[in-house]
């Protein structure tokens, strides 16, 4: 992404060399908007026409120059309804607001970011000390990416505290993001529309490049040419009520509603972002992920609807092995995800996650590896989810819920049905897991598959496992050389036709399984198949 280094330095830059370019406007146009707002600067009174033909850039120059000059900041730039051609960026100062309800603002050239709080030539700032407490309300911000194709986000803000973008529609961003927040704190992005991104024909597919909202840190010039590169992260970010879609035949869908594609670089470990809340958004289409939580802690992803994502619906990860903790993924509805899975929590290298909750989500029609995947996470809780109709793209094991490298997890109260694989899989290095009170219906392979030690399987109901007809499938399978697996109080019924070989299968290599008090009625002599050593089996009526 070296091209990113050009995005603030190319094209005409409003304020790029201070205010020398700005022509002074009439001071009489400044007026009080109300008792609490700062002075109001109406671009029409500075000469803007808003007819979609006349170049309104000079008028915006003049209005912004006066607005930025207000002592202590707090001015409002008013953009009345109309269509405004702009050939340069809009540089906002501290405390400024833009009100553009009913207005369309569109680029007429390869500008840098259309709205920003920093530009080339300004002094470097660190932490959150830059121009903040900025608001943008309304407006259709048309980036015309298929015509002006140089990499260019619509909004870029960095090194500051306080940003609100509400009711804005961003169209056709070229090779970039609708909103980029870099080293920002207290950000609110609410009720916005992000519609389509331009990707040049023949561009290699990189499934984490064009997020609608990029949440990133101050790390290097390739990330954002806005020093100081002091590693400042983002904190206290809310994205709520937004929609991501692609309604244009010449554009592509964004790769995610939000995320950060700079996750595995020489700067590792990356700064951790904190208190990110992604609530009640809708992803109608995505080229990769619905929501990509990259290097987040103490964060919540809740109540979102993801209708189509080419890879994963929700992806929680650290590409540089940062320890992620205190993350809740709750109450989301995910349909139609592709090659990955609906909800994936993972890490890289030796990185470990902890205190991850995945609960009360609805997952349907996954065409990838898993419905819910938890990897490299300690003490995860996977509860109350509904997972239906998973399919593997090549006929592999598309598990409903899979744990890998995730000890001491809790998997309870989930409803899994019609999955093209194991209903629930507890795989390698997931010791000490409790699998309890889940319902698994018509799994193509095993209903519940245990391949790790010291796992307790309690009070689950498994009906109709092995519907694929594959040999070696069971309602409950204990394998993978697992030791001390406890299986008690489960209820299983075979399918009416081709199905699993036995109710409970204990595979060779496993040791000291405890199989007792399970209701296997309907299985007859195949209630328990024991091929292991040291198994204790009793009171499992078939």
N, C-alpha and C positions, 0 to 999 in steps of 0.2 A: 504493500500500500504506500509506496513512496510518492505516488501521485497526490496523496493527502497533503503533503507538505506545500502544495501549490494552492490549496483551496482558499486560503485567506490572502495570498500574495498576488493572485492573478486578477486581471480585470480592473475596472475603475473602483477605487476604494474611497468611500465617503469618509473623510477624516484621516486618510492614510498618511498625510503629512501634517497632522494637526488640523487647524481650522482655516488655514490659508486659502483653501479652495472655496470656502463658503462665502456666499454673498449675503450681506446683512439684509434683513427683512424689516417691515414696519413693526415697531414695537407696540402699536396700538392694538394688534390682534391678540395679545396675551390677555386672557380673561379668566376669572375664577370659575371652574366647572361646578363646584359646589363648596360647601363650607369646609370639607375635609380634603378635597383634591387640590393639587397644585395648579399652576396656570395652564390654560388650554391653547394649543397651537393648531389651528385648522389649516390643512394643506391647501384648501381651496382659496383661502385668503392670501396665500403666498403664490398663487398663480397656477396651481394644479387644475387641470381641466377635467380629467376623469372620463374622457370619451373613448379611451382605448386606442387613440391614434396619436395625439400630441404627446411628445416626450415630457413626462411629469417629473423627471429626475431633478432638474434645477429647483423646482418648487419644494420638493422634499428636502433638498440640501438646505435651503434657506430656513424652512420651518425647523428642521432638526438642529441647525446651528443655534437658533434662538432658544430652543428647548434645552439643549445641553448647557447653555450659558446661565440658566436659572441658578442662583446661589443655593447651594444645598440640595439641588436636584428636585425631583418630584413633579416635573412637567408631564403633560399628556399631549401626545401627537394624535390629532383627530383626523381620520381618513373617512370622509363621508362615502355613502354608496356611490359606486362608479367603477370604472375600469382604468387602471393606472399603469402605463408602461414605465418600467424602471430599468435603467442601464447601469446602475451602480448599487452598492450595498447600503444598508441603513445601519448606522452606528448609533447605538443607544447609550445614554449615560446613566449615572446612578439615580435610582428612584424613578426612572421614566416609565411611562405607560404608552402603549399604542392601542387605540380603539379604532377598529376597522370593520365593524359590522356592515354587511352588505357590499363591501368593497372587494374587487378583484385586483390583486397586485401581481404583475407578471414581468418576467425578465425579457429584455430585448438584446441580450448579449451574454457572453461567457463571463459573468461577474464572479466574485467570490460569494461567500454565504450572504444570503439576501438580508438577514437581520442578525446582528451580533453585538457583543459588548467589548470586543477587542479587535485591533487590526495591526498590521505591520507598522512598526515605527513607534508604537506606544511603549512606555517603560514596562519592564517585566514586573510581575507581581507574584507573590506566593500565597499559599494557603487559600483563604476565601476573601482576600483583600481587594479584589477587583470590583468593577462596577456591578452592583447587585440591586436587589429590591426592584427588579424590572418586571413589567407585565405586558403581555400581548393578548388582546381580546378580539376575537373574531377575525374576519378576513379570509378570502381564498387566495392562497399564496401559490401561484402557478409558476413552477420552475422551468417549464418548457424544455425538459431534459432531452427529448428526442430531436430538438432543433439546436439547442446550445448544450453540447454534450460533455464539456469539461467537468471534471468532478466538482460537485458543489452542493453542500447541504443547504437547507432553507434557513434554519436557525442554528447558530453556534454561540454558546455561552461558556465561559471558563473562569476559574479562580474567583468565584464570587458566592455570596449568600443571598438567597431570595430571588426566585424566578417563578412566574406563573404564565403559562400559555393555556388559554381557554377558548373553546369554540372556534378554533382555527382549522381550516382545511388546507392540506399541503398536497399539491399535485405534481407528478412527473419530475421528481428529483433525479438528477443525472449522477449515477455511480456513487451515491453517498447516502446520507441520512436526512430524514425530515427534520429531526431535532438532535443536536449533539450537545450533551452536557459533559464538561470535562472539569473535574475538580470543583464540583458545585455542591452547595448545601441548601436545604430547604427549597426544594423544587416541586412545583405542582403542574402537571400536564393533564388537563381535564377536558373531556368531551370534544376531543379533536378527531379529525379524519385524516388518515394517511393513505393516499390513493396512488399507487404505482410508482415504480422506479425505473429509470432508463438504464439498460445494460447494453453496451455495444455488442453488435453481432460478433460471434467468435470469441468473446471473453471467456476464459476458463472458468468453470464452475467452482466457486468457493462458497460453501454453504454457511458462512458466517461473516459476510462482508457488508451487506446492506440492511442493517437494522433500521426500522423507522425511528426509534429513539435509541441513540447510543449512550450508554452510561459508562464513562471511562475515566481514567486518572491521568494526572500530569506526569508523564513518564519520559517522553522524548519527542523530538521534532517530527518524527514520522507519525506520531499519534495526533499531535496538534501543534502547529507552530506558534505557541503562546506560552513562553516561559513565564515563571520559573518552573523547571522540571524537578519539582521537589517531592514527587510521589504522592501528592494530595489525592485522596479518593473522593467519591461522592457519598453524601449522607443525607438522610431524610428526604427521600424522593417518592412522590406519589404519582402514579399513572393510573387514571381512572376514567371509565366511560368512553374510552377511545375506540375507534374502528380502524382496522387495517384491511385494505382490499386492493384489487387491481381491476379497474373497469375499462382499461384501454387495451386495444389490440396491439399497439406498438410499444407498450411498456411491459414490465415484468412485475411480479409480486415482490414485496420486501422479503428478506430472509428471516425476519422476526419482527414482532412488535417492539421488543427491546432486547438489548444485550450488549456485549463488547467483544469485538473480534480480535483484540490484541491481548491474547491470553497466554501465549507461549513464546516468549522472546528473551533476549539477553537481560531484560530487566527483572526477570523472575526472582523472588516471588512478587507478583503484582500486588498493588495496594488493594485492600479489601474494602468494598463498599458496604455501608451499614444502613439499616432501616429503610430498605426499598420495599414499597408496597405497590403491587400491581393488582388492581381490584376492578372487577366488573367490566372488562374490556371484551371486544369481539374481534377475532381474527377470521376473516372470511376466506382468505387465501394467503399462503406463505410459501416461499421457495425453499425453506428449510425448517425453521422452528416457529412455533407459535410464540413462545416466550422463552428467552434464553437468559437464565440467571447465572452470570459469570462473576465469580469471586464476590459473592454476596454473603453477608451474615445478618442475623437478626432481622429477617425479611419475610414477607408474606406474599404469596401468589394465590388469590382467592376470587371465586365467583366469575372467572373468565369463561367465555365460550370460544372454542377453537374448532372451526368447521373443516379446515383443510390445511395440513402442514406436510411438506414433502418428506421431512425426516422425523423430527420429534414434535409432539405437541408442546410439552414443557420440559426443558432441559436445564438441570441444575448441575454446574460443574466448575472446576478450576483447572484451566489448562496448564498452570504452573505449579500445581500441587499445594496450593494454599489450603489450610484446614478451614472447612466451612461448617458453621454451626448455627443452630437456632433458626431453622428455615421451615415454614409451614406452607404446604401446597394443599389447599382445602377447597372443596365445593366447586371445582371447575368441571365443565362439560367439554369433552374432547371427542371429536368424531373425524374419521377419515384421515388419520395420520399415515405416513408412508414407511420408508425403509427402516426407521429406528424403532420408535415406540411412542406410546401416548405420554407417559411421564417417566423420565429417566433422571436419576440422581446418581452422579458418579464423581470421580476425581482422577487425577493423573499421577504417575510416579508413585511415590509413597504417601501422597496426600490422603488424609482421612477426613470424613465428615462426621458430625455428631449432632444429636438432638434434631433430627429431621422427622417431620410429621407429614405423612401423605394420607389424607383422610377425606371421606365423603365426596369423592370425585366420581363422575360418570364417564366411562370410557367405552366407546363403541366403534366398531369397524376399523380396527387397526390392521394395517397391511405391512407389518414390520416384525421386529424381534419379540417384543413384549408389550403387554398392556401397561404394567408398572414394573420398572426395573430399579432396584436399589443396589448400588455397588460401593464398596470401600466406605461404608458408613457404619458407625458404632451406635447401637441402641436406637435404631430407627423404629418408628411406629407407622404401620400400614393398616389402617382401620376403616371399616365402613364404606369401602369403595364398591362400585358396581362396574364390572368389566364384562362386556359381551361382544362376541364375534371378532376374534383376532384371527388373522390369516398371515402366514409367512410367504414372502414373495417367491421363494423357491421350494416351498413345501417342507421347510424345516420346523423346528420346535418353537412355535410362537406361544410362549408361556403367558398365562394371564398375569401372574405376579411372579417375579424372580428376584431372589436375593443372592448376591455373590460377594464374598469377602465382607460380610456385614453381620458380625456377631451380636448376640443379645437383642435381636430385633423382636418386635411384637407384631404378629400378623393375625388380626382378629376381625370377625364380623364382616368379612368381605363376601360379596356374591359374584361368582365367576361362572359364566356360561358360554357354551359353544365356542371354545377356543381351539385353535389348530395346534395343540401341543399340550403340555402339562398345565393343569389348572393353576397350581401353586408349586413353585420349585424353590427349594432351599439348597443352594449349591455350595461349592467349596468355600472353606474358611468362614462359614456362617454358623459358628457354634453357639449354643445356648439360646437358640431361637424358640419362641413359643408360637405355635400355629394352632389357633383355637377358634371354635364357633364360626367357621367359614362354611359357606355352601358352594359346592362345585358341581355343576351340571353339564353332562355331555362333553367332557374334555376328550379331544381326539387321542391323547396319549394317557399319561397317568393323571388321576385326579389330583393327588398330592405326591410330590417326589422329594424325598429327603436324601441328601448326599453330604451331610455334615454331621458332626457328633454332638451329643448332649442336647438334642432337639426334642421338645415335647410337642406331641400332636394330640390335641384334646378336643373332644366334643364337636368334631366337624361332621358335616353331612356331604357324602360324595355319591352321586347317582349317575349311572350311565357312562363310566369312564371307558377309554379305549375304543371310541367310536370309529377311529381310523382303520381298525382291524390289524394294526401292527402287532407283531409278536412282542412279548415281553412288556406288556403294559398292565397296570394294576390300578385299582382304586387308590390305594396308598402304597407307594414303593419306597423301601428303605435300601439304599445302595451306597456306592461311592466309598466303600470301606468305613462307613459310619460306625461309631461306637456309642453305646449307651443311649440309643434313641428310645423314647418312651411314647407308647401309642395306646391311648385309653379313651373310652367313652365315645368313640366315633361310630357313625351310622353309615353303612354303605349298602347300596342296592345295585345289582347289575342291570345293564341295558337289556331291552327285549330281544335284540339281535346280536350281531357281531360286537364283541366288547372285550374288556380286560380279561386276562387269564385267571386272575384271582382277586379277592377282596384286598388282602394285605400280602405283599410280597417282600420277603427279607432276602436280599441278594447275597451271593457268595462274597466273602471278604468283609462283610459287616460283622460286628461282634456285640454280644450282650444287649440285644434289643429286648424291650419289655413290652409285650403285646397282651393286653388284658382288658376285659370288660367292654369289648367292641361288639356292636350289633351288626353281624354279617349275614343276617337272614336273607335267603335267596341264593347265596353262593354255594350252599351245600358243602361238599368236601373241598371246594376251592376257597373256603373262607380265609385260610392262612396258608401261604406257601413259604416254607422255611428252608432256605438254601445256605444259611449262615451258621456260625458257631456261637454257642452260649445264649441262644435265644430262650427267653422265658415267655411262654404263651399259655394263656388259660382263659376260660370263660369268654370265648368268642363264638357265640352260636351262629352256625351257618344255615 
